[in-house]
Amino acid sequence: MIRFNSSLLVEYDIVIIDLNGTFYDNFGLYDRSLQVLKFIRENCTFVALTNTDSRNKEDLMIKPQIKSLGLKKNEIYSVVDHLYTLIESGVINPVCFTTNSVAKRLPKTTRTPDSVVLGDVRDLELPSDLNKVLTLILKGLKFYILQEGHYYESENGFELDTGAYGLMLQEITGKKYEILGKPNPSIVEEAVKFINQEMTNKKVVIIGDEVNADVKVANELGIDSVLVRTGKSRGIDLSNLSYQPTYWLDKISDLLDK
């Protein structure tokens, strides 16, 4: 496995970057994140692809870390954007259990629900809303979760994330969920379309901190990946990974090294 650098980066036609855990965490930007993003913007065609499932695009853009990075709306594609796209195109017609931010921008439809989507639970009434999700799954609706994170670190300490509740419901019902965010290949393909690009015959790389999301989806699509050992891969042993990345970095600022 090779250490990644800026010389390798500029060889790619399309660069897909993760955000939380790669460029920042819940407490602020990582060292030299601004310089790295500036280099990527000046030298590459890129899109930021995030599994953040708590905010719609407008609310995501006012997140302090996003504002500090200076990212633009047309540079970010999120799992929430993907959910809206799937509903608008008629691929799914779900009953959604999400945050208020996500719910207020959900596309309106009169079609009969065919699925249930579970996202960030912070605005839900627990356990009553989870009981509603359980009931819909047992009635035969297809079960989706927005992302598979099991926990995250907040100012209040560690808190259960969407994937933890998804696992619980999957175990109880025996109905396997499908993830709409990474590592689902379709969200990567849609993110590339979002910036008016196509992946066919293009050299593409994904840069991120999650083995089971960023690296896994890259392997499934047959494209390159860079595992950054921050965020959920902080200090991870590169010799014992469930999915092998093409390259690695200790931190995103190391990308600027030659």
LUMPA-644452 format. One record per residue (C-alpha): x, y, z; chain; residue number from 0. Coordinates in steps of 0.1 Angstrom, whole numbers. Layout:
BEGIN
<rec><x>X</x><y>Y</y><z>Z</z><chaine>A</chaine><num>NUM</num></rec>
...
END
This chain:
BEGIN
<rec><x>0</x><y>0</y><z>0</z><chaine>A</chaine><num>0</num></rec>
<rec><x>14</x><y>34</y><z>-11</z><chaine>A</chaine><num>1</num></rec>
<rec><x>13</x><y>67</y><z>8</z><chaine>A</chaine><num>2</num></rec>
<rec><x>-7</x><y>92</y><z>-12</z><chaine>A</chaine><num>3</num></rec>
<rec><x>5</x><y>127</y><z>-22</z><chaine>A</chaine><num>4</num></rec>
<rec><x>-3</x><y>157</y><z>-44</z><chaine>A</chaine><num>5</num></rec>
<rec><x>16</x><y>143</y><z>-74</z><chaine>A</chaine><num>6</num></rec>
<rec><x>-6</x><y>113</y><z>-74</z><chaine>A</chaine><num>7</num></rec>
<rec><x>-38</x><y>133</y><z>-68</z><chaine>A</chaine><num>8</num></rec>
<rec><x>-35</x><y>154</y><z>-100</z><chaine>A</chaine><num>9</num></rec>
<rec><x>-34</x><y>123</y><z>-122</z><chaine>A</chaine><num>10</num></rec>
<rec><x>-72</x><y>117</y><z>-114</z><chaine>A</chaine><num>11</num></rec>
<rec><x>-100</x><y>129</y><z>-136</z><chaine>A</chaine><num>12</num></rec>
<rec><x>-125</x><y>130</y><z>-107</z><chaine>A</chaine><num>13</num></rec>
<rec><x>-117</x><y>133</y><z>-70</z><chaine>A</chaine><num>14</num></rec>
<rec><x>-144</x><y>125</y><z>-44</z><chaine>A</chaine><num>15</num></rec>
<rec><x>-138</x><y>137</y><z>-9</z><chaine>A</chaine><num>16</num></rec>
<rec><x>-154</x><y>128</y><z>24</z><chaine>A</chaine><num>17</num></rec>
<rec><x>-158</x><y>156</y><z>49</z><chaine>A</chaine><num>18</num></rec>
<rec><x>-165</x><y>147</y><z>85</z><chaine>A</chaine><num>19</num></rec>
<rec><x>-136</x><y>127</y><z>99</z><chaine>A</chaine><num>20</num></rec>
<rec><x>-114</x><y>136</y><z>69</z><chaine>A</chaine><num>21</num></rec>
<rec><x>-113</x><y>175</y><z>68</z><chaine>A</chaine><num>22</num></rec>
<rec><x>-129</x><y>182</y><z>102</z><chaine>A</chaine><num>23</num></rec>
<rec><x>-146</x><y>167</y><z>132</z><chaine>A</chaine><num>24</num></rec>
<rec><x>-174</x><y>180</y><z>154</z><chaine>A</chaine><num>25</num></rec>
<rec><x>-149</x><y>203</y><z>172</z><chaine>A</chaine><num>26</num></rec>
<rec><x>-134</x><y>221</y><z>142</z><chaine>A</chaine><num>27</num></rec>
<rec><x>-112</x><y>219</y><z>111</z><chaine>A</chaine><num>28</num></rec>
<rec><x>-82</x><y>196</y><z>109</z><chaine>A</chaine><num>29</num></rec>
<rec><x>-48</x><y>212</y><z>104</z><chaine>A</chaine><num>30</num></rec>
<rec><x>-43</x><y>227</y><z>69</z><chaine>A</chaine><num>31</num></rec>
<rec><x>-77</x><y>215</y><z>57</z><chaine>A</chaine><num>32</num></rec>
<rec><x>-82</x><y>249</y><z>40</z><chaine>A</chaine><num>33</num></rec>
<rec><x>-49</x><y>246</y><z>21</z><chaine>A</chaine><num>34</num></rec>
<rec><x>-57</x><y>210</y><z>10</z><chaine>A</chaine><num>35</num></rec>
<rec><x>-92</x><y>220</y><z>-3</z><chaine>A</chaine><num>36</num></rec>
<rec><x>-77</x><y>250</y><z>-21</z><chaine>A</chaine><num>37</num></rec>
<rec><x>-52</x><y>227</y><z>-39</z><chaine>A</chaine><num>38</num></rec>
<rec><x>-79</x><y>202</y><z>-48</z><chaine>A</chaine><num>39</num></rec>
<rec><x>-102</x><y>229</y><z>-61</z><chaine>A</chaine><num>40</num></rec>
<rec><x>-74</x><y>245</y><z>-82</z><chaine>A</chaine><num>41</num></rec>
<rec><x>-61</x><y>212</y><z>-97</z><chaine>A</chaine><num>42</num></rec>
<rec><x>-90</x><y>187</y><z>-98</z><chaine>A</chaine><num>43</num></rec>
<rec><x>-126</x><y>182</y><z>-107</z><chaine>A</chaine><num>44</num></rec>
<rec><x>-141</x><y>172</y><z>-74</z><chaine>A</chaine><num>45</num></rec>
<rec><x>-172</x><y>167</y><z>-54</z><chaine>A</chaine><num>46</num></rec>
<rec><x>-176</x><y>164</y><z>-16</z><chaine>A</chaine><num>47</num></rec>
<rec><x>-197</x><y>134</y><z>-8</z><chaine>A</chaine><num>48</num></rec>
<rec><x>-210</x><y>132</y><z>28</z><chaine>A</chaine><num>49</num></rec>
<rec><x>-231</x><y>107</y><z>47</z><chaine>A</chaine><num>50</num></rec>
<rec><x>-242</x><y>134</y><z>71</z><chaine>A</chaine><num>51</num></rec>
<rec><x>-279</x><y>126</y><z>75</z><chaine>A</chaine><num>52</num></rec>
<rec><x>-290</x><y>153</y><z>100</z><chaine>A</chaine><num>53</num></rec>
<rec><x>-294</x><y>184</y><z>77</z><chaine>A</chaine><num>54</num></rec>
<rec><x>-308</x><y>194</y><z>44</z><chaine>A</chaine><num>55</num></rec>
<rec><x>-285</x><y>213</y><z>20</z><chaine>A</chaine><num>56</num></rec>
<rec><x>-294</x><y>248</y><z>32</z><chaine>A</chaine><num>57</num></rec>
<rec><x>-289</x><y>238</y><z>69</z><chaine>A</chaine><num>58</num></rec>
<rec><x>-257</x><y>219</y><z>60</z><chaine>A</chaine><num>59</num></rec>
<rec><x>-242</x><y>250</y><z>43</z><chaine>A</chaine><num>60</num></rec>
<rec><x>-245</x><y>270</y><z>76</z><chaine>A</chaine><num>61</num></rec>
<rec><x>-226</x><y>243</y><z>96</z><chaine>A</chaine><num>62</num></rec>
<rec><x>-195</x><y>261</y><z>110</z><chaine>A</chaine><num>63</num></rec>
<rec><x>-171</x><y>237</y><z>95</z><chaine>A</chaine><num>64</num></rec>
<rec><x>-186</x><y>239</y><z>61</z><chaine>A</chaine><num>65</num></rec>
<rec><x>-186</x><y>277</y><z>62</z><chaine>A</chaine><num>66</num></rec>
<rec><x>-150</x><y>277</y><z>74</z><chaine>A</chaine><num>67</num></rec>
<rec><x>-139</x><y>255</y><z>45</z><chaine>A</chaine><num>68</num></rec>
<rec><x>-158</x><y>278</y><z>20</z><chaine>A</chaine><num>69</num></rec>
<rec><x>-175</x><y>249</y><z>3</z><chaine>A</chaine><num>70</num></rec>
<rec><x>-202</x><y>258</y><z>-22</z><chaine>A</chaine><num>71</num></rec>
<rec><x>-237</x><y>242</y><z>-26</z><chaine>A</chaine><num>72</num></rec>
<rec><x>-227</x><y>229</y><z>-61</z><chaine>A</chaine><num>73</num></rec>
<rec><x>-196</x><y>212</y><z>-46</z><chaine>A</chaine><num>74</num></rec>
<rec><x>-215</x><y>190</y><z>-20</z><chaine>A</chaine><num>75</num></rec>
<rec><x>-237</x><y>160</y><z>-25</z><chaine>A</chaine><num>76</num></rec>
<rec><x>-251</x><y>144</y><z>6</z><chaine>A</chaine><num>77</num></rec>
<rec><x>-271</x><y>113</y><z>15</z><chaine>A</chaine><num>78</num></rec>
<rec><x>-300</x><y>137</y><z>21</z><chaine>A</chaine><num>79</num></rec>
<rec><x>-297</x><y>150</y><z>-14</z><chaine>A</chaine><num>80</num></rec>
<rec><x>-297</x><y>114</y><z>-26</z><chaine>A</chaine><num>81</num></rec>
<rec><x>-328</x><y>106</y><z>-7</z><chaine>A</chaine><num>82</num></rec>
<rec><x>-346</x><y>136</y><z>-23</z><chaine>A</chaine><num>83</num></rec>
<rec><x>-334</x><y>125</y><z>-57</z><chaine>A</chaine><num>84</num></rec>
<rec><x>-347</x><y>89</y><z>-53</z><chaine>A</chaine><num>85</num></rec>
<rec><x>-381</x><y>102</y><z>-41</z><chaine>A</chaine><num>86</num></rec>
<rec><x>-384</x><y>128</y><z>-69</z><chaine>A</chaine><num>87</num></rec>
<rec><x>-375</x><y>103</y><z>-96</z><chaine>A</chaine><num>88</num></rec>
<rec><x>-400</x><y>77</y><z>-82</z><chaine>A</chaine><num>89</num></rec>
<rec><x>-374</x><y>51</y><z>-74</z><chaine>A</chaine><num>90</num></rec>
<rec><x>-387</x><y>49</y><z>-38</z><chaine>A</chaine><num>91</num></rec>
<rec><x>-418</x><y>63</y><z>-21</z><chaine>A</chaine><num>92</num></rec>
<rec><x>-409</x><y>60</y><z>16</z><chaine>A</chaine><num>93</num></rec>
<rec><x>-423</x><y>69</y><z>50</z><chaine>A</chaine><num>94</num></rec>
<rec><x>-394</x><y>89</y><z>64</z><chaine>A</chaine><num>95</num></rec>
<rec><x>-383</x><y>91</y><z>100</z><chaine>A</chaine><num>96</num></rec>
<rec><x>-356</x><y>118</y><z>100</z><chaine>A</chaine><num>97</num></rec>
<rec><x>-346</x><y>151</y><z>116</z><chaine>A</chaine><num>98</num></rec>
<rec><x>-369</x><y>181</y><z>113</z><chaine>A</chaine><num>99</num></rec>
<rec><x>-343</x><y>197</y><z>89</z><chaine>A</chaine><num>100</num></rec>
<rec><x>-345</x><y>168</y><z>65</z><chaine>A</chaine><num>101</num></rec>
<rec><x>-383</x><y>164</y><z>69</z><chaine>A</chaine><num>102</num></rec>
<rec><x>-391</x><y>200</y><z>60</z><chaine>A</chaine><num>103</num></rec>
<rec><x>-376</x><y>196</y><z>25</z><chaine>A</chaine><num>104</num></rec>
<rec><x>-389</x><y>161</y><z>17</z><chaine>A</chaine><num>105</num></rec>
<rec><x>-405</x><y>160</y><z>-18</z><chaine>A</chaine><num>106</num></rec>
<rec><x>-443</x><y>157</y><z>-17</z><chaine>A</chaine><num>107</num></rec>
<rec><x>-459</x><y>127</y><z>-33</z><chaine>A</chaine><num>108</num></rec>
<rec><x>-493</x><y>111</y><z>-34</z><chaine>A</chaine><num>109</num></rec>
<rec><x>-480</x><y>76</y><z>-42</z><chaine>A</chaine><num>110</num></rec>
<rec><x>-486</x><y>47</y><z>-19</z><chaine>A</chaine><num>111</num></rec>
<rec><x>-456</x><y>42</y><z>5</z><chaine>A</chaine><num>112</num></rec>
<rec><x>-435</x><y>12</y><z>-5</z><chaine>A</chaine><num>113</num></rec>
<rec><x>-407</x><y>16</y><z>21</z><chaine>A</chaine><num>114</num></rec>
<rec><x>-396</x><y>31</y><z>53</z><chaine>A</chaine><num>115</num></rec>
<rec><x>-364</x><y>53</y><z>57</z><chaine>A</chaine><num>116</num></rec>
<rec><x>-347</x><y>58</y><z>90</z><chaine>A</chaine><num>117</num></rec>
<rec><x>-322</x><y>87</y><z>94</z><chaine>A</chaine><num>118</num></rec>
<rec><x>-308</x><y>106</y><z>123</z><chaine>A</chaine><num>119</num></rec>
<rec><x>-331</x><y>101</y><z>153</z><chaine>A</chaine><num>120</num></rec>
<rec><x>-323</x><y>132</y><z>174</z><chaine>A</chaine><num>121</num></rec>
<rec><x>-357</x><y>149</y><z>166</z><chaine>A</chaine><num>122</num></rec>
<rec><x>-378</x><y>117</y><z>168</z><chaine>A</chaine><num>123</num></rec>
<rec><x>-400</x><y>108</y><z>197</z><chaine>A</chaine><num>124</num></rec>
<rec><x>-383</x><y>77</y><z>212</z><chaine>A</chaine><num>125</num></rec>
<rec><x>-393</x><y>49</y><z>216</z><chaine>A</chaine><num>126</num></rec>
<rec><x>-427</x><y>56</y><z>199</z><chaine>A</chaine><num>127</num></rec>
<rec><x>-413</x><y>66</y><z>165</z><chaine>A</chaine><num>128</num></rec>
<rec><x>-391</x><y>35</y><z>164</z><chaine>A</chaine><num>129</num></rec>
<rec><x>-421</x><y>14</y><z>172</z><chaine>A</chaine><num>130</num></rec>
<rec><x>-438</x><y>30</y><z>141</z><chaine>A</chaine><num>131</num></rec>
<rec><x>-407</x><y>20</y><z>120</z><chaine>A</chaine><num>132</num></rec>
<rec><x>-409</x><y>-15</y><z>134</z><chaine>A</chaine><num>133</num></rec>
<rec><x>-446</x><y>-18</y><z>126</z><chaine>A</chaine><num>134</num></rec>
<rec><x>-441</x><y>-7</y><z>90</z><chaine>A</chaine><num>135</num></rec>
<rec><x>-412</x><y>-31</y><z>85</z><chaine>A</chaine><num>136</num></rec>
<rec><x>-433</x><y>-60</y><z>98</z><chaine>A</chaine><num>137</num></rec>
<rec><x>-461</x><y>-50</y><z>75</z><chaine>A</chaine><num>138</num></rec>
<rec><x>-438</x><y>-57</y><z>46</z><chaine>A</chaine><num>139</num></rec>
<rec><x>-424</x><y>-22</y><z>36</z><chaine>A</chaine><num>140</num></rec>
<rec><x>-388</x><y>-23</y><z>24</z><chaine>A</chaine><num>141</num></rec>
<rec><x>-363</x><y>-10</y><z>51</z><chaine>A</chaine><num>142</num></rec>
<rec><x>-337</x><y>17</y><z>43</z><chaine>A</chaine><num>143</num></rec>
<rec><x>-313</x><y>36</y><z>65</z><chaine>A</chaine><num>144</num></rec>
<rec><x>-295</x><y>67</y><z>54</z><chaine>A</chaine><num>145</num></rec>
<rec><x>-261</x><y>57</y><z>67</z><chaine>A</chaine><num>146</num></rec>
<rec><x>-246</x><y>30</y><z>88</z><chaine>A</chaine><num>147</num></rec>
<rec><x>-226</x><y>48</y><z>115</z><chaine>A</chaine><num>148</num></rec>
<rec><x>-230</x><y>32</y><z>149</z><chaine>A</chaine><num>149</num></rec>
<rec><x>-220</x><y>62</y><z>170</z><chaine>A</chaine><num>150</num></rec>
<rec><x>-206</x><y>96</y><z>169</z><chaine>A</chaine><num>151</num></rec>
<rec><x>-188</x><y>120</y><z>193</z><chaine>A</chaine><num>152</num></rec>
<rec><x>-207</x><y>152</y><z>203</z><chaine>A</chaine><num>153</num></rec>
<rec><x>-201</x><y>178</y><z>229</z><chaine>A</chaine><num>154</num></rec>
<rec><x>-221</x><y>156</y><z>253</z><chaine>A</chaine><num>155</num></rec>
<rec><x>-199</x><y>125</y><z>247</z><chaine>A</chaine><num>156</num></rec>
<rec><x>-206</x><y>95</y><z>225</z><chaine>A</chaine><num>157</num></rec>
<rec><x>-241</x><y>90</y><z>211</z><chaine>A</chaine><num>158</num></rec>
<rec><x>-258</x><y>62</y><z>192</z><chaine>A</chaine><num>159</num></rec>
<rec><x>-261</x><y>69</y><z>154</z><chaine>A</chaine><num>160</num></rec>
<rec><x>-285</x><y>58</y><z>127</z><chaine>A</chaine><num>161</num></rec>
<rec><x>-268</x><y>25</y><z>120</z><chaine>A</chaine><num>162</num></rec>
<rec><x>-271</x><y>13</y><z>156</z><chaine>A</chaine><num>163</num></rec>
<rec><x>-309</x><y>17</y><z>155</z><chaine>A</chaine><num>164</num></rec>
<rec><x>-309</x><y>1</y><z>120</z><chaine>A</chaine><num>165</num></rec>
<rec><x>-290</x><y>-29</y><z>134</z><chaine>A</chaine><num>166</num></rec>
<rec><x>-315</x><y>-33</y><z>163</z><chaine>A</chaine><num>167</num></rec>
<rec><x>-345</x><y>-32</y><z>140</z><chaine>A</chaine><num>168</num></rec>
<rec><x>-329</x><y>-56</y><z>115</z><chaine>A</chaine><num>169</num></rec>
<rec><x>-322</x><y>-81</y><z>143</z><chaine>A</chaine><num>170</num></rec>
<rec><x>-357</x><y>-78</y><z>157</z><chaine>A</chaine><num>171</num></rec>
<rec><x>-375</x><y>-81</y><z>123</z><chaine>A</chaine><num>172</num></rec>
<rec><x>-352</x><y>-103</y><z>104</z><chaine>A</chaine><num>173</num></rec>
<rec><x>-355</x><y>-79</y><z>75</z><chaine>A</chaine><num>174</num></rec>
<rec><x>-322</x><y>-67</y><z>62</z><chaine>A</chaine><num>175</num></rec>
<rec><x>-318</x><y>-29</y><z>57</z><chaine>A</chaine><num>176</num></rec>
<rec><x>-304</x><y>-13</y><z>26</z><chaine>A</chaine><num>177</num></rec>
<rec><x>-281</x><y>17</y><z>30</z><chaine>A</chaine><num>178</num></rec>
<rec><x>-288</x><y>48</y><z>8</z><chaine>A</chaine><num>179</num></rec>
<rec><x>-255</x><y>65</y><z>16</z><chaine>A</chaine><num>180</num></rec>
<rec><x>-220</x><y>52</y><z>12</z><chaine>A</chaine><num>181</num></rec>
<rec><x>-211</x><y>23</y><z>6</z><chaine>A</chaine><num>182</num></rec>
<rec><x>-241</x><y>21</y><z>-18</z><chaine>A</chaine><num>183</num></rec>
<rec><x>-225</x><y>26</y><z>-53</z><chaine>A</chaine><num>184</num></rec>
<rec><x>-255</x><y>45</y><z>-66</z><chaine>A</chaine><num>185</num></rec>
<rec><x>-248</x><y>75</y><z>-43</z><chaine>A</chaine><num>186</num></rec>
<rec><x>-213</x><y>78</y><z>-58</z><chaine>A</chaine><num>187</num></rec>
<rec><x>-226</x><y>77</y><z>-93</z><chaine>A</chaine><num>188</num></rec>
<rec><x>-253</x><y>103</y><z>-85</z><chaine>A</chaine><num>189</num></rec>
<rec><x>-227</x><y>125</y><z>-68</z><chaine>A</chaine><num>190</num></rec>
<rec><x>-206</x><y>125</y><z>-100</z><chaine>A</chaine><num>191</num></rec>
<rec><x>-236</x><y>133</y><z>-121</z><chaine>A</chaine><num>192</num></rec>
<rec><x>-244</x><y>161</y><z>-97</z><chaine>A</chaine><num>193</num></rec>
<rec><x>-212</x><y>179</y><z>-109</z><chaine>A</chaine><num>194</num></rec>
<rec><x>-221</x><y>171</y><z>-146</z><chaine>A</chaine><num>195</num></rec>
<rec><x>-195</x><y>143</y><z>-149</z><chaine>A</chaine><num>196</num></rec>
<rec><x>-196</x><y>106</y><z>-158</z><chaine>A</chaine><num>197</num></rec>
<rec><x>-174</x><y>79</y><z>-144</z><chaine>A</chaine><num>198</num></rec>
<rec><x>-172</x><y>59</y><z>-176</z><chaine>A</chaine><num>199</num></rec>
<rec><x>-136</x><y>58</y><z>-188</z><chaine>A</chaine><num>200</num></rec>
<rec><x>-125</x><y>82</y><z>-161</z><chaine>A</chaine><num>201</num></rec>
<rec><x>-98</x><y>78</y><z>-135</z><chaine>A</chaine><num>202</num></rec>
<rec><x>-116</x><y>83</y><z>-101</z><chaine>A</chaine><num>203</num></rec>
<rec><x>-104</x><y>83</y><z>-65</z><chaine>A</chaine><num>204</num></rec>
<rec><x>-123</x><y>85</y><z>-32</z><chaine>A</chaine><num>205</num></rec>
<rec><x>-106</x><y>101</y><z>-2</z><chaine>A</chaine><num>206</num></rec>
<rec><x>-121</x><y>94</y><z>32</z><chaine>A</chaine><num>207</num></rec>
<rec><x>-117</x><y>81</y><z>67</z><chaine>A</chaine><num>208</num></rec>
<rec><x>-142</x><y>52</y><z>68</z><chaine>A</chaine><num>209</num></rec>
<rec><x>-131</x><y>17</y><z>57</z><chaine>A</chaine><num>210</num></rec>
<rec><x>-167</x><y>3</y><z>56</z><chaine>A</chaine><num>211</num></rec>
<rec><x>-180</x><y>33</y><z>36</z><chaine>A</chaine><num>212</num></rec>
<rec><x>-153</x><y>51</y><z>15</z><chaine>A</chaine><num>213</num></rec>
<rec><x>-130</x><y>22</y><z>9</z><chaine>A</chaine><num>214</num></rec>
<rec><x>-157</x><y>-4</y><z>5</z><chaine>A</chaine><num>215</num></rec>
<rec><x>-177</x><y>15</y><z>-21</z><chaine>A</chaine><num>216</num></rec>
<rec><x>-145</x><y>23</y><z>-40</z><chaine>A</chaine><num>217</num></rec>
<rec><x>-136</x><y>-14</y><z>-41</z><chaine>A</chaine><num>218</num></rec>
<rec><x>-172</x><y>-23</y><z>-53</z><chaine>A</chaine><num>219</num></rec>
<rec><x>-170</x><y>3</y><z>-81</z><chaine>A</chaine><num>220</num></rec>
<rec><x>-134</x><y>-8</y><z>-91</z><chaine>A</chaine><num>221</num></rec>
<rec><x>-119</x><y>27</y><z>-85</z><chaine>A</chaine><num>222</num></rec>
<rec><x>-91</x><y>38</y><z>-63</z><chaine>A</chaine><num>223</num></rec>
<rec><x>-93</x><y>50</y><z>-26</z><chaine>A</chaine><num>224</num></rec>
<rec><x>-73</x><y>68</y><z>-1</z><chaine>A</chaine><num>225</num></rec>
<rec><x>-78</x><y>59</y><z>36</z><chaine>A</chaine><num>226</num></rec>
<rec><x>-71</x><y>88</y><z>59</z><chaine>A</chaine><num>227</num></rec>
<rec><x>-62</x><y>77</y><z>94</z><chaine>A</chaine><num>228</num></rec>
<rec><x>-83</x><y>103</y><z>112</z><chaine>A</chaine><num>229</num></rec>
<rec><x>-119</x><y>103</y><z>123</z><chaine>A</chaine><num>230</num></rec>
<rec><x>-132</x><y>68</y><z>125</z><chaine>A</chaine><num>231</num></rec>
<rec><x>-99</x><y>54</y><z>113</z><chaine>A</chaine><num>232</num></rec>
<rec><x>-78</x><y>73</y><z>138</z><chaine>A</chaine><num>233</num></rec>
<rec><x>-47</x><y>52</y><z>145</z><chaine>A</chaine><num>234</num></rec>
<rec><x>-61</x><y>22</y><z>126</z><chaine>A</chaine><num>235</num></rec>
<rec><x>-38</x><y>-8</y><z>118</z><chaine>A</chaine><num>236</num></rec>
<rec><x>-34</x><y>-8</y><z>80</z><chaine>A</chaine><num>237</num></rec>
<rec><x>-23</x><y>-45</y><z>80</z><chaine>A</chaine><num>238</num></rec>
<rec><x>-57</x><y>-57</y><z>94</z><chaine>A</chaine><num>239</num></rec>
<rec><x>-85</x><y>-40</y><z>73</z><chaine>A</chaine><num>240</num></rec>
<rec><x>-117</x><y>-55</y><z>62</z><chaine>A</chaine><num>241</num></rec>
<rec><x>-114</x><y>-37</y><z>28</z><chaine>A</chaine><num>242</num></rec>
<rec><x>-80</x><y>-27</y><z>14</z><chaine>A</chaine><num>243</num></rec>
<rec><x>-75</x><y>9</y><z>1</z><chaine>A</chaine><num>244</num></rec>
<rec><x>-52</x><y>18</y><z>-27</z><chaine>A</chaine><num>245</num></rec>
<rec><x>-34</x><y>44</y><z>-8</z><chaine>A</chaine><num>246</num></rec>
<rec><x>-33</x><y>59</y><z>28</z><chaine>A</chaine><num>247</num></rec>
<rec><x>-26</x><y>91</y><z>46</z><chaine>A</chaine><num>248</num></rec>
<rec><x>-20</x><y>97</y><z>83</z><chaine>A</chaine><num>249</num></rec>
<rec><x>-39</x><y>130</y><z>80</z><chaine>A</chaine><num>250</num></rec>
<rec><x>-54</x><y>151</y><z>52</z><chaine>A</chaine><num>251</num></rec>
<rec><x>-27</x><y>177</y><z>54</z><chaine>A</chaine><num>252</num></rec>
<rec><x>-1</x><y>151</y><z>44</z><chaine>A</chaine><num>253</num></rec>
<rec><x>-16</x><y>152</y><z>9</z><chaine>A</chaine><num>254</num></rec>
<rec><x>3</x><y>184</y><z>3</z><chaine>A</chaine><num>255</num></rec>
<rec><x>36</x><y>166</y><z>6</z><chaine>A</chaine><num>256</num></rec>
<rec><x>54</x><y>158</y><z>-26</z><chaine>A</chaine><num>257</num></rec>
END
